[in-house]
Amino acid sequence: MNSNRVLQVESVTKAYGKGDNKTEALRGISFDVLEGEFLGIMGASGSGKTTLLNCIATMIKPDSGRVLLKNNDVSSFKGVQLADYRGQEIGYLFQTFELLDNLTARENIILPLSLHGVTGRQAEQELKELANRLDITDVLDKFPSQMSGGQKQRVAAARALISKPSIVLADEPTGALDSKNSKVLMDKLSAINKEQKKTIIMVTHNANAASYCSRILFIQDGRLFHELRKNIETENSDSFYERIVTVMAQLGGGSANVL
């Protein structure tokens, strides 16, 4: 794995509400993400996972601290620089697909390229490669209403990857899928991470999905609670899964209650 730091989260805090209604979602959280890493973020409901992801995505701004992508403070971005960051440096994969119903799979996938002026042969070549890799060639001319949940999420993954972002942010990507389609999606994302050295940060409550990661950060009450690293050389996903479930139980309530 490349030892270059692609992302640095430094003492990030975020609170909602005021006075007695104030909730501290993030309480000075810090960590680095290496280029080519598949990082999982886990924790109970309300622990701050999605808030953290949205700070990285610049959907919300931290109250204090910094998020640095390639040593650039993303919270200081404005205008064109912010639009370019969101459109080219970050790919976002949502739990609920977020596909546009009136566009075909093909049109949904190439939309990020179209918004940044990439059209024609280059867009078609990128699309063809991703469609083959994610096994969605046969649905490119279908609308979302004509696709299964698994197909929709793989189309959404293609859209997140098409602009070759520095980081893919995945928020509960298997949350709306059954176990079979979850495995298909995670196999595809894992292959892309390993073969293309694509950096992925995934929020998940699913220990099976998390077992595909190379490292997992567990968050409790807006702070880092624990960190697990997979021994890539000697440890299989089943063994890593068991270690994940053990930490989830320590977080409180066992794995069934960790959202």
C-alpha positions, -999 to +999 in steps of 0.1 A: +000+000+000+012+035-008+022+053+024+011+087+011-016+104+032-044+115+010-067+127+038-061+142+072-088+148+097-075+171+125-094+177+158-128+180+140-157+191+162-194+195+152-224+203+174-261+207+167-285+229+186-279+252+215-281+252+253-299+222+268-306+209+233-270+210+222-257+177+208-220+172+202-218+149+172-180+151+168-156+158+197-122+165+184-117+135+161-084+130+143-071+104+119-052+100+086-062+080+055-036+066+033-038+065-005-053+032-016-068+024+018-102+008+023-113+024+056-144+014+074-161+037+100-185+020+125-204+030+156-238+031+172-266+052+159-259+088+167-222+083+172-212+108+146-203+085+116-224+102+089-216+137+103-179+128+099-185+116+063-204+148+055-176+170+069-152+152+045-177+157+016-181+194+025-218+189+029-215+204+064-187+225+079-169+216+111-172+240+140-135+236+146-106+215+133-096+208+097-101+183+069-072+182+045-072+165+011-037+164-003-027+191+023-055+214+011-081+225+038-114+216+021-135+237+045-119+268+031-130+260-005-155+283-021-171+287-056-154+269-084-128+253-061-156+238-040-175+226-070-144+210-085-137+192-052-172+178-049-173+169-086-138+156-092-120+147-060-149+131-041-172+103-053-203+098-030-222+065-028-255+068-009-275+042+009-306+050-012-289+051-046-300+087-054-304+080-091-325+104-112-356+085-122-360+102-156-324+093-167-312+060-179-284+042-161-260+055-188-271+091-184-270+088-145-234+075-146-220+101-170-238+130-154-208+140-133-186+141-164-212+161-183-213+187-155-176+192-159-175+194-196-163+158-204-183+143-232-181+121-262-154+094-267-136+098-234-169+096-213-180+065-233-147+048-227-148+054-190-184+042-189-177+010-208-148+000-185-169+007-153-200-011-167-179-042-174-162-041-140-195-036-121-215-060-143-241-035-154-237-034-192-271-050-197-289-022-178-273+009-193-303+018-213-328+011-186-344+035-162-340+031-124-376+018-121-366-011-144-336-022-123-332-043-091-318-028-060-285-044-066-283-031-101-293+004-089-265+005-063-239-007-088-250+020-112-247+045-084-212+031-077-202+036-113-215+072-111-193+077-079-163+063-097-166+078-132-147+110-125-118+091-110-121+108-076-092+108-051-116+093-025-149+074-027-172+081+003-198+053+008-225+059+034-241+025+043-238+013+007-253-021+015-281-007+038-309-011+012-296-045-002-302-081+006-273-103+016-267-116-019-266-082-035-245-068-006-219-094-013-218-087-050-214-050-044-187-054-017-168-079-040-168-053-068-158-024-045-130-045-029-117-055-064-116-018-075-098-009-042-072-036-047-067-034-085-069+004-090-057+014-055-088+035-052-092+050-017-126+042-001-141+054+032-172+035+041-196+041+069-214+008+077-232-010+105-228-043+087-199-064+100-199-085+068-194-054+047-168-041+071-148-073+068-138-062+033-120-032+048-083-030+055-088-008+086-118+001+107-123+031+130-150+026+157-166+058+169-185+063+202-201+096+212-181+116+186-147+102+196-125+074+184-132+043+205-110+017+189-091+009+157-088-025+140-063-033+112-066-063+090-034-083+086-035-083+048-008-110+045-022-135+069-058-127+079-089-137+059-122-118+060-139-144+083-112-139+109-115-101+106-153-104+108-150-121+142-127-094+155-151-067+143-181-084+160-161-085+193-155-048+192-190-040+182-202-059+213-179-038+234-194-007+220-226-017+237-256-039+230-240-063+206-238-062+168-275-062+163-278-027+178-248-011+162-262+012+134 
